[in-house]
Structure formats: structure tokens, C-alpha cells
Amino acid sequence: MKTIFVMVKCDLGKAYKVAEEAVESVEQVSEVYSISGQYDLLMKCYLPPDMDIGHFVVDRLQTLPGIKDTFTIMAYKAFSEDQSF
């Protein structure tokens, strides 16, 4: 399993709708947080080893209504046990 974090900038007034849609419609999205700063949301995603990260972000996340911009961070190692599975 590959873990990525995607910071998302939304259209004004759309962050909650985008978060709800991502959790409901994108299986790989594990958690979505509202955040402060230049981005509105932080999405934690788990991808199968054979899934292309670029295609996932471009085809599955950037096409959600209300998303203006994304910034993807790849995670290499978790230093705490993940309880989300």
C-alpha cells in the first residue's frame, strides 16, 4: 500500500462539499481534514502498489467538482501504527 497526502485548494465556499464528495465517492480517500493556510483540505489516500499516483490525482481527485488546485506529498515510512485499516 502506498500512502499519499493531497493538499487541496477549493473554489470559495466549496470545501465542505468537496470533502464530503471525496470521502463518499473515492474509495482510496481515507481521511479528509480542513486545514488553515493556502490550502483548504488535506486528504490522506491509500493506493495499491500498482496504482499510478499521477493518474489517481489527475483522474480521480482533480476532476471532483469544486477543486481548483492540488499539491501531492508522497509518504515513505509511518513511524506510528496506522489504525485505519
PDB file of N, CA, C and O in Angstrom:
ATOM      1  N   MET A   1       0.836  -1.178   0.000  1.00  0.00           N
ATOM      2  CA  MET A   1       0.000   0.000   0.000  1.00  0.00           C
ATOM      3  C   MET A   1       0.883   1.245   0.000  1.00  0.00           C
ATOM      4  O   MET A   1       1.842   1.327   0.768  1.00  0.00           O
ATOM      5  N   LYS A   2       0.563   2.216  -0.860  1.00  0.00           N
ATOM      6  CA  LYS A   2       1.269   3.498  -0.902  1.00  0.00           C
ATOM      7  C   LYS A   2       0.389   4.543  -0.216  1.00  0.00           C
ATOM      8  O   LYS A   2      -0.827   4.565  -0.409  1.00  0.00           O
ATOM      9  N   THR A   3       1.002   5.395   0.574  1.00  0.00           N
ATOM     10  CA  THR A   3       0.267   6.469   1.237  1.00  0.00           C
ATOM     11  C   THR A   3       0.677   7.793   0.622  1.00  0.00           C
ATOM     12  O   THR A   3       1.864   8.085   0.485  1.00  0.00           O
ATOM     13  N   ILE A   4      -0.316   8.592   0.252  1.00  0.00           N
ATOM     14  CA  ILE A   4      -0.056   9.951  -0.219  1.00  0.00           C
ATOM     15  C   ILE A   4      -0.970  10.912   0.539  1.00  0.00           C
ATOM     16  O   ILE A   4      -2.055  10.545   0.992  1.00  0.00           O
ATOM     17  N   PHE A   5      -0.501  12.140   0.660  1.00  0.00           N
ATOM     18  CA  PHE A   5      -1.308  13.214   1.210  1.00  0.00           C
ATOM     19  C   PHE A   5      -1.497  14.230   0.097  1.00  0.00           C
ATOM     20  O   PHE A   5      -0.541  14.598  -0.585  1.00  0.00           O
ATOM     21  N   VAL A   6      -2.730  14.683  -0.088  1.00  0.00           N
ATOM     22  CA  VAL A   6      -3.013  15.648  -1.145  1.00  0.00           C
ATOM     23  C   VAL A   6      -3.632  16.887  -0.508  1.00  0.00           C
ATOM     24  O   VAL A   6      -4.704  16.825   0.093  1.00  0.00           O
ATOM     25  N   MET A   7      -2.935  18.010  -0.651  1.00  0.00           N
ATOM     26  CA  MET A   7      -3.474  19.277  -0.194  1.00  0.00           C
ATOM     27  C   MET A   7      -4.331  19.831  -1.331  1.00  0.00           C
ATOM     28  O   MET A   7      -3.926  19.816  -2.493  1.00  0.00           O
ATOM     29  N   VAL A   8      -5.513  20.317  -0.980  1.00  0.00           N
ATOM     30  CA  VAL A   8      -6.496  20.715  -1.982  1.00  0.00           C
ATOM     31  C   VAL A   8      -6.934  22.159  -1.756  1.00  0.00           C
ATOM     32  O   VAL A   8      -7.294  22.546  -0.644  1.00  0.00           O
ATOM     33  N   LYS A   9      -6.896  22.942  -2.822  1.00  0.00           N
ATOM     34  CA  LYS A   9      -7.441  24.299  -2.817  1.00  0.00           C
ATOM     35  C   LYS A   9      -8.799  24.229  -3.518  1.00  0.00           C
ATOM     36  O   LYS A   9      -8.908  23.706  -4.627  1.00  0.00           O
ATOM     37  N   CYS A  10      -9.828  24.760  -2.860  1.00  0.00           N
ATOM     38  CA  CYS A  10     -11.195  24.653  -3.380  1.00  0.00           C
ATOM     39  C   CYS A  10     -11.721  26.005  -3.852  1.00  0.00           C
ATOM     40  O   CYS A  10     -11.216  27.060  -3.467  1.00  0.00           O
ATOM     41  N   ASP A  11     -12.752  25.944  -4.697  1.00  0.00           N
ATOM     42  CA  ASP A  11     -13.486  27.157  -5.031  1.00  0.00           C
ATOM     43  C   ASP A  11     -14.061  27.724  -3.743  1.00  0.00           C
ATOM     44  O   ASP A  11     -14.352  26.975  -2.810  1.00  0.00           O
ATOM     45  N   LEU A  12     -14.226  29.042  -3.684  1.00  0.00           N
ATOM     46  CA  LEU A  12     -14.752  29.675  -2.483  1.00  0.00           C
ATOM     47  C   LEU A  12     -16.094  29.067  -2.075  1.00  0.00           C
ATOM     48  O   LEU A  12     -17.000  28.925  -2.895  1.00  0.00           O
ATOM     49  N   GLY A  13     -16.203  28.716  -0.806  1.00  0.00           N
ATOM     50  CA  GLY A  13     -17.446  28.171  -0.271  1.00  0.00           C
ATOM     51  C   GLY A  13     -17.706  26.711  -0.585  1.00  0.00           C
ATOM     52  O   GLY A  13     -18.795  26.214  -0.296  1.00  0.00           O
ATOM     53  N   LYS A  14     -16.746  26.005  -1.167  1.00  0.00           N
ATOM     54  CA  LYS A  14     -16.980  24.624  -1.613  1.00  0.00           C
ATOM     55  C   LYS A  14     -16.213  23.570  -0.820  1.00  0.00           C
ATOM     56  O   LYS A  14     -16.366  22.383  -1.106  1.00  0.00           O
ATOM     57  N   ALA A  15     -15.401  23.945   0.157  1.00  0.00           N
ATOM     58  CA  ALA A  15     -14.526  22.984   0.836  1.00  0.00           C
ATOM     59  C   ALA A  15     -15.301  21.825   1.475  1.00  0.00           C
ATOM     60  O   ALA A  15     -14.904  20.668   1.337  1.00  0.00           O
ATOM     61  N   TYR A  16     -16.388  22.121   2.163  1.00  0.00           N
ATOM     62  CA  TYR A  16     -17.138  21.057   2.831  1.00  0.00           C
ATOM     63  C   TYR A  16     -17.779  20.111   1.819  1.00  0.00           C
ATOM     64  O   TYR A  16     -17.828  18.900   2.032  1.00  0.00           O
ATOM     65  N   LYS A  17     -18.265  20.671   0.725  1.00  0.00           N
ATOM     66  CA  LYS A  17     -18.857  19.837  -0.332  1.00  0.00           C
ATOM     67  C   LYS A  17     -17.801  18.942  -0.984  1.00  0.00           C
ATOM     68  O   LYS A  17     -18.052  17.767  -1.252  1.00  0.00           O
ATOM     69  N   VAL A  18     -16.625  19.507  -1.235  1.00  0.00           N
ATOM     70  CA  VAL A  18     -15.525  18.738  -1.829  1.00  0.00           C
ATOM     71  C   VAL A  18     -15.107  17.619  -0.888  1.00  0.00           C
ATOM     72  O   VAL A  18     -14.906  16.486  -1.327  1.00  0.00           O
ATOM     73  N   ALA A  19     -14.974  17.916   0.392  1.00  0.00           N
ATOM     74  CA  ALA A  19     -14.579  16.903   1.378  1.00  0.00           C
ATOM     75  C   ALA A  19     -15.591  15.763   1.418  1.00  0.00           C
ATOM     76  O   ALA A  19     -15.213  14.592   1.405  1.00  0.00           O
ATOM     77  N   GLU A  20     -16.860  16.103   1.467  1.00  0.00           N
ATOM     78  CA  GLU A  20     -17.918  15.090   1.505  1.00  0.00           C
ATOM     79  C   GLU A  20     -17.893  14.212   0.257  1.00  0.00           C
ATOM     80  O   GLU A  20     -17.988  12.988   0.347  1.00  0.00           O
ATOM     81  N   GLU A  21     -17.766  14.841  -0.896  1.00  0.00           N
ATOM     82  CA  GLU A  21     -17.735  14.100  -2.169  1.00  0.00           C
ATOM     83  C   GLU A  21     -16.528  13.168  -2.239  1.00  0.00           C
ATOM     84  O   GLU A  21     -16.650  12.031  -2.696  1.00  0.00           O
ATOM     85  N   ALA A  22     -15.372  13.638  -1.793  1.00  0.00           N
ATOM     86  CA  ALA A  22     -14.160  12.813  -1.840  1.00  0.00           C
ATOM     87  C   ALA A  22     -14.305  11.575  -0.955  1.00  0.00           C
ATOM     88  O   ALA A  22     -13.961  10.469  -1.373  1.00  0.00           O
ATOM     89  N   VAL A  23     -14.805  11.755   0.250  1.00  0.00           N
ATOM     90  CA  VAL A  23     -14.965  10.628   1.176  1.00  0.00           C
ATOM     91  C   VAL A  23     -16.001   9.635   0.656  1.00  0.00           C
ATOM     92  O   VAL A  23     -15.820   8.424   0.784  1.00  0.00           O
ATOM     93  N   GLU A  24     -17.072  10.134   0.078  1.00  0.00           N
ATOM     94  CA  GLU A  24     -18.154   9.264  -0.387  1.00  0.00           C
ATOM     95  C   GLU A  24     -17.859   8.572  -1.715  1.00  0.00           C
ATOM     96  O   GLU A  24     -18.302   7.444  -1.936  1.00  0.00           O
ATOM     97  N   SER A  25     -17.116   9.235  -2.602  1.00  0.00           N
ATOM     98  CA  SER A  25     -17.013   8.688  -3.956  1.00  0.00           C
ATOM     99  C   SER A  25     -15.642   8.151  -4.350  1.00  0.00           C
ATOM    100  O   SER A  25     -15.528   7.469  -5.369  1.00  0.00           O
ATOM    101  N   VAL A  26     -14.599   8.437  -3.575  1.00  0.00           N
ATOM    102  CA  VAL A  26     -13.254   7.976  -3.945  1.00  0.00           C
ATOM    103  C   VAL A  26     -12.789   6.977  -2.885  1.00  0.00           C
ATOM    104  O   VAL A  26     -12.424   7.354  -1.772  1.00  0.00           O
ATOM    105  N   GLU A  27     -12.810   5.719  -3.249  1.00  0.00           N
ATOM    106  CA  GLU A  27     -12.503   4.629  -2.319  1.00  0.00           C
ATOM    107  C   GLU A  27     -11.144   4.781  -1.644  1.00  0.00           C
ATOM    108  O   GLU A  27     -10.993   4.417  -0.478  1.00  0.00           O
ATOM    109  N   GLN A  28     -10.174   5.301  -2.346  1.00  0.00           N
ATOM    110  CA  GLN A  28      -8.805   5.399  -1.832  1.00  0.00           C
ATOM    111  C   GLN A  28      -8.623   6.531  -0.810  1.00  0.00           C
ATOM    112  O   GLN A  28      -7.603   6.578  -0.121  1.00  0.00           O
ATOM    113  N   VAL A  29      -9.584   7.424  -0.708  1.00  0.00           N
ATOM    114  CA  VAL A  29      -9.502   8.518   0.257  1.00  0.00           C
ATOM    115  C   VAL A  29      -9.884   7.983   1.627  1.00  0.00           C
ATOM    116  O   VAL A  29     -11.011   7.538   1.843  1.00  0.00           O
ATOM    117  N   SER A  30      -8.931   8.033   2.549  1.00  0.00           N
ATOM    118  CA  SER A  30      -9.134   7.506   3.890  1.00  0.00           C
ATOM    119  C   SER A  30      -9.671   8.570   4.848  1.00  0.00           C
ATOM    120  O   SER A  30     -10.614   8.320   5.599  1.00  0.00           O
ATOM    121  N   GLU A  31      -9.070   9.746   4.816  1.00  0.00           N
ATOM    122  CA  GLU A  31      -9.445  10.820   5.733  1.00  0.00           C
ATOM    123  C   GLU A  31      -9.321  12.146   5.009  1.00  0.00           C
ATOM    124  O   GLU A  31      -8.490  12.306   4.116  1.00  0.00           O
ATOM    125  N   VAL A  32     -10.162  13.100   5.406  1.00  0.00           N
ATOM    126  CA  VAL A  32     -10.083  14.455   4.871  1.00  0.00           C
ATOM    127  C   VAL A  32     -10.176  15.420   6.053  1.00  0.00           C
ATOM    128  O   VAL A  32     -11.074  15.316   6.887  1.00  0.00           O
ATOM    129  N   TYR A  33      -9.233  16.359   6.107  1.00  0.00           N
ATOM    130  CA  TYR A  33      -9.188  17.350   7.174  1.00  0.00           C
ATOM    131  C   TYR A  33      -9.316  18.735   6.576  1.00  0.00           C
ATOM    132  O   TYR A  33      -8.752  19.003   5.515  1.00  0.00           O
ATOM    133  N   SER A  34     -10.053  19.630   7.239  1.00  0.00           N
ATOM    134  CA  SER A  34      -9.989  21.041   6.866  1.00  0.00           C
ATOM    135  C   SER A  34      -8.745  21.602   7.542  1.00  0.00           C
ATOM    136  O   SER A  34      -8.451  21.263   8.689  1.00  0.00           O
ATOM    137  N   ILE A  35      -8.021  22.453   6.837  1.00  0.00           N
ATOM    138  CA  ILE A  35      -6.749  22.967   7.346  1.00  0.00           C
ATOM    139  C   ILE A  35      -6.668  24.472   7.136  1.00  0.00           C
ATOM    140  O   ILE A  35      -7.421  25.048   6.351  1.00  0.00           O
ATOM    141  N   SER A  36      -5.742  25.093   7.851  1.00  0.00           N
ATOM    142  CA  SER A  36      -5.506  26.525   7.656  1.00  0.00           C
ATOM    143  C   SER A  36      -4.352  26.705   6.674  1.00  0.00           C
ATOM    144  O   SER A  36      -3.614  25.764   6.385  1.00  0.00           O
ATOM    145  N   GLY A  37      -4.210  27.917   6.171  1.00  0.00           N
ATOM    146  CA  GLY A  37      -3.121  28.192   5.246  1.00  0.00           C
ATOM    147  C   GLY A  37      -3.609  28.376   3.830  1.00  0.00           C
ATOM    148  O   GLY A  37      -4.778  28.686   3.602  1.00  0.00           O
ATOM    149  N   GLN A  38      -2.717  28.187   2.881  1.00  0.00           N
ATOM    150  CA  GLN A  38      -3.083  28.467   1.497  1.00  0.00           C
ATOM    151  C   GLN A  38      -3.916  27.365   0.854  1.00  0.00           C
ATOM    152  O   GLN A  38      -4.477  27.574  -0.222  1.00  0.00           O
ATOM    153  N   TYR A  39      -4.011  26.198   1.484  1.00  0.00           N
ATOM    154  CA  TYR A  39      -4.884  25.123   1.004  1.00  0.00           C
ATOM    155  C   TYR A  39      -6.026  24.947   1.980  1.00  0.00           C
ATOM    156  O   TYR A  39      -5.913  25.319   3.148  1.00  0.00           O
ATOM    157  N   ASP A  40      -7.130  24.380   1.507  1.00  0.00           N
ATOM    158  CA  ASP A  40      -8.346  24.240   2.315  1.00  0.00           C
ATOM    159  C   ASP A  40      -8.494  22.870   2.958  1.00  0.00           C
ATOM    160  O   ASP A  40      -9.013  22.755   4.068  1.00  0.00           O
ATOM    161  N   LEU A  41      -8.038  21.825   2.261  1.00  0.00           N
ATOM    162  CA  LEU A  41      -8.231  20.454   2.727  1.00  0.00           C
ATOM    163  C   LEU A  41      -6.935  19.660   2.625  1.00  0.00           C
ATOM    164  O   LEU A  41      -6.075  19.942   1.791  1.00  0.00           O
ATOM    165  N   LEU A  42      -6.819  18.666   3.490  1.00  0.00           N
ATOM    166  CA  LEU A  42      -5.725  17.691   3.423  1.00  0.00           C
ATOM    167  C   LEU A  42      -6.363  16.314   3.342  1.00  0.00           C
ATOM    168  O   LEU A  42      -7.098  15.908   4.242  1.00  0.00           O
ATOM    169  N   MET A  43      -6.080  15.595   2.258  1.00  0.00           N
ATOM    170  CA  MET A  43      -6.630  14.252   2.055  1.00  0.00           C
ATOM    171  C   MET A  43      -5.534  13.213   2.238  1.00  0.00           C
ATOM    172  O   MET A  43      -4.442  13.339   1.684  1.00  0.00           O
ATOM    173  N   LYS A  44      -5.840  12.192   3.017  1.00  0.00           N
ATOM    174  CA  LYS A  44      -4.933  11.054   3.188  1.00  0.00           C
ATOM    175  C   LYS A  44      -5.490   9.920   2.327  1.00  0.00           C
ATOM    176  O   LYS A  44      -6.648   9.527   2.468  1.00  0.00           O
ATOM    177  N   CYS A  45      -4.654   9.409   1.444  1.00  0.00           N
ATOM    178  CA  CYS A  45      -5.096   8.389   0.492  1.00  0.00           C
ATOM    179  C   CYS A  45      -4.180   7.174   0.558  1.00  0.00           C
ATOM    180  O   CYS A  45      -2.963   7.304   0.692  1.00  0.00           O
ATOM    181  N   TYR A  46      -4.777   6.001   0.463  1.00  0.00           N
ATOM    182  CA  TYR A  46      -4.027   4.749   0.380  1.00  0.00           C
ATOM    183  C   TYR A  46      -4.234   4.164  -1.004  1.00  0.00           C
ATOM    184  O   TYR A  46      -5.364   3.900  -1.416  1.00  0.00           O
ATOM    185  N   LEU A  47      -3.125   3.960  -1.726  1.00  0.00           N
ATOM    186  CA  LEU A  47      -3.204   3.424  -3.078  1.00  0.00           C
ATOM    187  C   LEU A  47      -2.562   2.050  -3.136  1.00  0.00           C
ATOM    188  O   LEU A  47      -1.567   1.801  -2.456  1.00  0.00           O
ATOM    189  N   PRO A  48      -3.121   1.153  -3.944  1.00  0.00           N
ATOM    190  CA  PRO A  48      -2.462  -0.138  -4.142  1.00  0.00           C
ATOM    191  C   PRO A  48      -1.097   0.067  -4.794  1.00  0.00           C
ATOM    192  O   PRO A  48      -0.892   1.062  -5.489  1.00  0.00           O
ATOM    193  N   PRO A  49      -0.166  -0.855  -4.580  1.00  0.00           N
ATOM    194  CA  PRO A  49       1.197  -0.699  -5.110  1.00  0.00           C
ATOM    195  C   PRO A  49       1.264  -0.474  -6.617  1.00  0.00           C
ATOM    196  O   PRO A  49       2.167   0.209  -7.100  1.00  0.00           O
ATOM    197  N   ASP A  50       0.322  -1.039  -7.360  1.00  0.00           N
ATOM    198  CA  ASP A  50       0.365  -0.933  -8.825  1.00  0.00           C
ATOM    199  C   ASP A  50      -0.363   0.296  -9.374  1.00  0.00           C
ATOM    200  O   ASP A  50      -0.358   0.514 -10.585  1.00  0.00           O
ATOM    201  N   MET A  51      -0.992   1.106  -8.511  1.00  0.00           N
ATOM    202  CA  MET A  51      -1.731   2.280  -8.986  1.00  0.00           C
ATOM    203  C   MET A  51      -0.772   3.448  -9.208  1.00  0.00           C
ATOM    204  O   MET A  51       0.070   3.738  -8.358  1.00  0.00           O
ATOM    205  N   ASP A  52      -0.905   4.107 -10.342  1.00  0.00           N
ATOM    206  CA  ASP A  52      -0.086   5.261 -10.676  1.00  0.00           C
ATOM    207  C   ASP A  52      -0.595   6.486  -9.912  1.00  0.00           C
ATOM    208  O   ASP A  52      -1.766   6.848 -10.028  1.00  0.00           O
ATOM    209  N   ILE A  53       0.273   7.114  -9.142  1.00  0.00           N
ATOM    210  CA  ILE A  53      -0.116   8.255  -8.310  1.00  0.00           C
ATOM    211  C   ILE A  53      -0.591   9.428  -9.168  1.00  0.00           C
ATOM    212  O   ILE A  53      -1.613  10.047  -8.873  1.00  0.00           O
ATOM    213  N   GLY A  54       0.143   9.724 -10.213  1.00  0.00           N
ATOM    214  CA  GLY A  54      -0.224  10.844 -11.080  1.00  0.00           C
ATOM    215  C   GLY A  54      -1.598  10.679 -11.690  1.00  0.00           C
ATOM    216  O   GLY A  54      -2.398  11.614 -11.683  1.00  0.00           O
ATOM    217  N   HIS A  55      -1.879   9.509 -12.213  1.00  0.00           N
ATOM    218  CA  HIS A  55      -3.195   9.268 -12.818  1.00  0.00           C
ATOM    219  C   HIS A  55      -4.290   9.323 -11.775  1.00  0.00           C
ATOM    220  O   HIS A  55      -5.376   9.834 -12.046  1.00  0.00           O
ATOM    221  N   PHE A  56      -4.020   8.795 -10.565  1.00  0.00           N
ATOM    222  CA  PHE A  56      -5.021   8.850  -9.499  1.00  0.00           C
ATOM    223  C   PHE A  56      -5.370  10.299  -9.165  1.00  0.00           C
ATOM    224  O   PHE A  56      -6.546  10.656  -9.095  1.00  0.00           O
ATOM    225  N   VAL A  57      -4.362  11.122  -8.963  1.00  0.00           N
ATOM    226  CA  VAL A  57      -4.609  12.519  -8.593  1.00  0.00           C
ATOM    227  C   VAL A  57      -5.313  13.261  -9.724  1.00  0.00           C
ATOM    228  O   VAL A  57      -6.299  13.960  -9.492  1.00  0.00           O
ATOM    229  N   VAL A  58      -4.813  13.111 -10.935  1.00  0.00           N
ATOM    230  CA  VAL A  58      -5.385  13.835 -12.084  1.00  0.00           C
ATOM    231  C   VAL A  58      -6.784  13.329 -12.439  1.00  0.00           C
ATOM    232  O   VAL A  58      -7.690  14.127 -12.677  1.00  0.00           O
ATOM    233  N   ASP A  59      -6.962  12.012 -12.475  1.00  0.00           N
ATOM    234  CA  ASP A  59      -8.236  11.441 -12.941  1.00  0.00           C
ATOM    235  C   ASP A  59      -9.303  11.352 -11.862  1.00  0.00           C
ATOM    236  O   ASP A  59     -10.486  11.519 -12.160  1.00  0.00           O
ATOM    237  N   ARG A  60      -8.917  11.094 -10.613  1.00  0.00           N
ATOM    238  CA  ARG A  60      -9.912  10.847  -9.554  1.00  0.00           C
ATOM    239  C   ARG A  60     -10.116  12.040  -8.629  1.00  0.00           C
ATOM    240  O   ARG A  60     -11.240  12.286  -8.191  1.00  0.00           O
ATOM    241  N   LEU A  61      -9.069  12.782  -8.322  1.00  0.00           N
ATOM    242  CA  LEU A  61      -9.230  13.892  -7.378  1.00  0.00           C
ATOM    243  C   LEU A  61      -9.438  15.236  -8.072  1.00  0.00           C
ATOM    244  O   LEU A  61     -10.372  15.964  -7.737  1.00  0.00           O
ATOM    245  N   GLN A  62      -8.585  15.572  -9.028  1.00  0.00           N
ATOM    246  CA  GLN A  62      -8.689  16.887  -9.657  1.00  0.00           C
ATOM    247  C   GLN A  62      -9.978  17.072 -10.450  1.00  0.00           C
ATOM    248  O   GLN A  62     -10.339  18.202 -10.780  1.00  0.00           O
ATOM    249  N   THR A  63     -10.666  15.999 -10.757  1.00  0.00           N
ATOM    250  CA  THR A  63     -11.919  16.102 -11.503  1.00  0.00           C
ATOM    251  C   THR A  63     -13.138  16.268 -10.593  1.00  0.00           C
ATOM    252  O   THR A  63     -14.251  16.451 -11.087  1.00  0.00           O
ATOM    253  N   LEU A  64     -12.947  16.208  -9.273  1.00  0.00           N
ATOM    254  CA  LEU A  64     -14.077  16.428  -8.365  1.00  0.00           C
ATOM    255  C   LEU A  64     -14.532  17.882  -8.482  1.00  0.00           C
ATOM    256  O   LEU A  64     -13.701  18.788  -8.539  1.00  0.00           O
ATOM    257  N   PRO A  65     -15.842  18.108  -8.516  1.00  0.00           N
ATOM    258  CA  PRO A  65     -16.336  19.489  -8.633  1.00  0.00           C
ATOM    259  C   PRO A  65     -15.885  20.337  -7.446  1.00  0.00           C
ATOM    260  O   PRO A  65     -15.957  19.898  -6.298  1.00  0.00           O
ATOM    261  N   GLY A  66     -15.425  21.543  -7.730  1.00  0.00           N
ATOM    262  CA  GLY A  66     -15.044  22.476  -6.684  1.00  0.00           C
ATOM    263  C   GLY A  66     -13.559  22.514  -6.377  1.00  0.00           C
ATOM    264  O   GLY A  66     -13.122  23.350  -5.586  1.00  0.00           O
ATOM    265  N   ILE A  67     -12.760  21.623  -6.988  1.00  0.00           N
ATOM    266  CA  ILE A  67     -11.324  21.618  -6.744  1.00  0.00           C
ATOM    267  C   ILE A  67     -10.627  22.541  -7.744  1.00  0.00           C
ATOM    268  O   ILE A  67     -10.817  22.420  -8.954  1.00  0.00           O
ATOM    269  N   LYS A  68      -9.814  23.471  -7.216  1.00  0.00           N
ATOM    270  CA  LYS A  68      -9.063  24.416  -8.060  1.00  0.00           C
ATOM    271  C   LYS A  68      -7.620  23.987  -8.261  1.00  0.00           C
ATOM    272  O   LYS A  68      -7.061  24.176  -9.342  1.00  0.00           O
ATOM    273  N   ASP A  69      -7.001  23.402  -7.216  1.00  0.00           N
ATOM    274  CA  ASP A  69      -5.576  23.113  -7.261  1.00  0.00           C
ATOM    275  C   ASP A  69      -5.258  22.011  -6.266  1.00  0.00           C
ATOM    276  O   ASP A  69      -5.960  21.842  -5.270  1.00  0.00           O
ATOM    277  N   THR A  70      -4.197  21.261  -6.538  1.00  0.00           N
ATOM    278  CA  THR A  70      -3.751  20.224  -5.604  1.00  0.00           C
ATOM    279  C   THR A  70      -2.230  20.274  -5.461  1.00  0.00           C
ATOM    280  O   THR A  70      -1.518  20.780  -6.329  1.00  0.00           O
ATOM    281  N   PHE A  71      -1.760  19.739  -4.345  1.00  0.00           N
ATOM    282  CA  PHE A  71      -0.330  19.604  -4.078  1.00  0.00           C
ATOM    283  C   PHE A  71      -0.154  18.239  -3.417  1.00  0.00           C
ATOM    284  O   PHE A  71      -0.688  18.005  -2.334  1.00  0.00           O
ATOM    285  N   THR A  72       0.580  17.348  -4.051  1.00  0.00           N
ATOM    286  CA  THR A  72       0.689  15.963  -3.594  1.00  0.00           C
ATOM    287  C   THR A  72       2.000  15.730  -2.855  1.00  0.00           C
ATOM    288  O   THR A  72       3.066  16.166  -3.289  1.00  0.00           O
ATOM    289  N   ILE A  73       1.896  15.033  -1.729  1.00  0.00           N
ATOM    290  CA  ILE A  73       3.050  14.669  -0.911  1.00  0.00           C
ATOM    291  C   ILE A  73       3.079  13.149  -0.796  1.00  0.00           C
ATOM    292  O   ILE A  73       2.092  12.536  -0.388  1.00  0.00           O
ATOM    293  N   MET A  74       4.206  12.539  -1.155  1.00  0.00           N
ATOM    294  CA  MET A  74       4.361  11.096  -1.017  1.00  0.00           C
ATOM    295  C   MET A  74       4.927  10.788   0.363  1.00  0.00           C
ATOM    296  O   MET A  74       5.867  11.442   0.814  1.00  0.00           O
ATOM    297  N   ALA A  75       4.354   9.796   1.026  1.00  0.00           N
ATOM    298  CA  ALA A  75       4.855   9.362   2.333  1.00  0.00           C
ATOM    299  C   ALA A  75       5.659   8.085   2.143  1.00  0.00           C
ATOM    300  O   ALA A  75       5.266   7.207   1.374  1.00  0.00           O
ATOM    301  N   TYR A  76       6.783   7.980   2.842  1.00  0.00           N
ATOM    302  CA  TYR A  76       7.658   6.819   2.691  1.00  0.00           C
ATOM    303  C   TYR A  76       7.544   5.831   3.839  1.00  0.00           C
ATOM    304  O   TYR A  76       7.474   4.623   3.611  1.00  0.00           O
ATOM    305  N   LYS A  77       7.525   6.330   5.072  1.00  0.00           N
ATOM    306  CA  LYS A  77       7.508   5.436   6.223  1.00  0.00           C
ATOM    307  C   LYS A  77       6.651   6.051   7.315  1.00  0.00           C
ATOM    308  O   LYS A  77       6.758   7.239   7.618  1.00  0.00           O
ATOM    309  N   ALA A  78       5.793   5.214   7.903  1.00  0.00           N
ATOM    310  CA  ALA A  78       4.996   5.653   9.058  1.00  0.00           C
ATOM    311  C   ALA A  78       5.740   5.246  10.326  1.00  0.00           C
ATOM    312  O   ALA A  78       6.195   4.109  10.456  1.00  0.00           O
ATOM    313  N   PHE A  79       5.856   6.175  11.242  1.00  0.00           N
ATOM    314  CA  PHE A  79       6.567   5.881  12.485  1.00  0.00           C
ATOM    315  C   PHE A  79       5.618   5.535  13.614  1.00  0.00           C
ATOM    316  O   PHE A  79       6.049   5.322  14.747  1.00  0.00           O
ATOM    317  N   SER A  80       4.351   5.479  13.320  1.00  0.00           N
ATOM    318  CA  SER A  80       3.367   5.020  14.300  1.00  0.00           C
ATOM    319  C   SER A  80       2.443   4.034  13.595  1.00  0.00           C
ATOM    320  O   SER A  80       2.290   4.080  12.374  1.00  0.00           O
ATOM    321  N   GLU A  81       1.851   3.174  14.343  1.00  0.00           N
ATOM    322  CA  GLU A  81       0.971   2.157  13.778  1.00  0.00           C
ATOM    323  C   GLU A  81      -0.301   2.825  13.258  1.00  0.00           C
ATOM    324  O   GLU A  81      -0.906   3.644  13.950  1.00  0.00           O
ATOM    325  N   ASP A  82      -0.696   2.478  12.056  1.00  0.00           N
ATOM    326  CA  ASP A  82      -1.885   3.012  11.434  1.00  0.00           C
ATOM    327  C   ASP A  82      -3.090   2.183  11.869  1.00  0.00           C
ATOM    328  O   ASP A  82      -3.120   0.973  11.641  1.00  0.00           O
ATOM    329  N   GLN A  83      -4.070   2.809  12.485  1.00  0.00           N
ATOM    330  CA  GLN A  83      -5.246   2.112  12.991  1.00  0.00           C
ATOM    331  C   GLN A  83      -6.441   2.189  12.026  1.00  0.00           C
ATOM    332  O   GLN A  83      -7.540   1.759  12.377  1.00  0.00           O
ATOM    333  N   SER A  84      -6.241   2.724  10.833  1.00  0.00           N
ATOM    334  CA  SER A  84      -7.375   2.961   9.941  1.00  0.00           C
ATOM    335  C   SER A  84      -7.789   1.755   9.101  1.00  0.00           C
ATOM    336  O   SER A  84      -8.811   1.814   8.418  1.00  0.00           O
ATOM    337  N   PHE A  85      -7.040   0.686   9.134  1.00  0.00           N
ATOM    338  CA  PHE A  85      -7.408  -0.474   8.310  1.00  0.00           C
ATOM    339  C   PHE A  85      -8.318  -1.416   9.062  1.00  0.00           C
ATOM    340  O   PHE A  85      -8.725  -2.444   8.521  1.00  0.00           O
TER     341      PHE A  85
END
